[in-house]
Amino acid sequence: MEPDYWLGRWHRGETGWHLDAVNRHLSTFWPGLEVPVGTQVLVPLCGKTLDLLWLAGQGYRVLGVELSRLAIDAFFVDNGLTPTVTDDAGLRRYRVDELEILCGDVFALSAAQVAGVGAVYDRAALIALPPALRERYATHLNALLPAGVPRLLITLDYDQAMISGPPFSVSNAEVERLFGETHRITALAAFDALPESPGMRQRGLTELTERVYRIDPA
Ligand SMILES: C[S@@+](CC[C@H](N)C(=O)[O-])C[C@H]1O[C@@H](n2cnc3c(N)ncnc32)[C@H](O)[C@@H]1O
């Protein structure tokens, strides 16, 4: 997916993935990771998710990364927050207290920009990317992030032959392939996501599984 694809979606208001509430899998499964309060949590491809606020409310420092300036502006306006905006090595950094969002391409992130990160929350980031970019995304973050960083990963799994992404299908086997060599993968839960995904049903899907993983460095 080229950046213009996502910028266009935000421009046209085609943001069907956005939830008007905190993701229930985050509030259910995050506590089990036992990430110490005060840790900086990276939220790649964050859109304008309310999950950023939930994490901040739990006492974490939060670092979102998002391509679309419209999304970031909407996040702060919708939540009545006024960020300070500074330049950070070519990316724009928006900040309110301990909540920051870097505006730019996740692939342009440098190790210095994520040097303080101690955990990752990925919902609809990996599955937003087509196969070649997923590989690049996993390799990039693995190389960039400090050692010992746990992740909560939420994916969708369906028959990719029936419809094209995004969201793309990511199977258990692919999660194993992307992270298995360097990480311990724990499948925490799987849910039938079809009832709450009318758009995917309309596109012809008859099975759609949402999966939640905990991924720890081996
Ligand atoms: C499917 S949405 C998910 C947003 C958010 N994680 C959520 O749960 O609402 C994917 C987001 O990733 C952003 N995005 C796509 N490619 C990106 C990239 N290379 N770097 C940074 N953000 C990107 C898009 O603009 C979009 O907001």
The ligand as an SDF file (V2000), in Angstrom:
LIG
                    3D

 27 29  0  0  0  0  0  0  0  0999 V2000
   -6.1010    0.1580    9.4170 C   0  0  0  0  0  0  0  0  0  0  0  0
   -5.5800    1.6630   10.0810 S   0  0  0  0  0  0  0  0  0  0  0  0
   -5.3870    1.2440   11.8030 C   0  0  0  0  0  0  0  0  0  0  0  0
   -5.2900    2.4220   12.7110 C   0  0  0  0  0  0  0  0  0  0  0  0
   -5.2120    2.0780   14.2150 C   0  0  0  0  0  0  0  0  0  0  0  0
   -4.1740    1.1220   14.5100 N   0  0  0  0  0  0  0  0  0  0  0  0
   -6.5420    1.6270   14.7510 C   0  0  0  0  0  0  0  0  0  0  0  0
   -6.5930    0.5370   15.3580 O   0  0  0  0  0  0  0  0  0  0  0  0
   -7.5280    2.3630   14.6050 O   0  0  0  0  0  0  0  0  0  0  0  0
   -3.9090    1.7680    9.4940 C   0  0  0  0  0  0  0  0  0  0  0  0
   -3.2930    3.1360    9.7370 C   0  0  0  0  0  0  0  0  0  0  0  0
   -1.9170    3.0760    9.3880 O   0  0  0  0  0  0  0  0  0  0  0  0
   -1.5440    4.2810    8.7330 C   0  0  0  0  0  0  0  0  0  0  0  0
   -0.3760    3.9060    7.9150 N   0  0  0  0  0  0  0  0  0  0  0  0
   -0.3660    3.1120    6.8180 C   0  0  0  0  0  0  0  0  0  0  0  0
    0.8800    2.9340    6.3530 N   0  0  0  0  0  0  0  0  0  0  0  0
    1.6970    3.6210    7.2000 C   0  0  0  0  0  0  0  0  0  0  0  0
    3.0960    3.8130    7.2550 C   0  0  0  0  0  0  0  0  0  0  0  0
    3.9170    3.2800    6.3460 N   0  0  0  0  0  0  0  0  0  0  0  0
    3.6090    4.5590    8.2630 N   0  0  0  0  0  0  0  0  0  0  0  0
    2.7870    5.1220    9.2020 C   0  0  0  0  0  0  0  0  0  0  0  0
    1.4380    4.9740    9.1950 N   0  0  0  0  0  0  0  0  0  0  0  0
    0.8940    4.2370    8.2120 C   0  0  0  0  0  0  0  0  0  0  0  0
   -2.7810    4.6820    7.9530 C   0  0  0  0  0  0  0  0  0  0  0  0
   -2.8170    6.0470    7.6530 O   0  0  0  0  0  0  0  0  0  0  0  0
   -3.9000    4.2600    8.9050 C   0  0  0  0  0  0  0  0  0  0  0  0
   -4.2470    5.3010    9.7780 O   0  0  0  0  0  0  0  0  0  0  0  0
  1  2  1  0
  2  3  1  0
  2 10  1  0
  3  4  1  0
  4  5  1  0
  5  6  1  0
  5  7  1  0
  7  8  2  0
  7  9  1  0
 10 11  1  0
 11 12  1  0
 11 26  1  0
 12 13  1  0
 13 14  1  0
 13 24  1  0
 14 15  1  0
 14 23  1  0
 15 16  2  0
 16 17  1  0
 17 18  1  0
 17 23  2  0
 18 19  1  0
 18 20  2  0
 20 21  1  0
 21 22  2  0
 22 23  1  0
 24 25  1  0
 24 26  1  0
 26 27  1  0
M  CHG  2   2   1   9  -1
M  END
$$$$
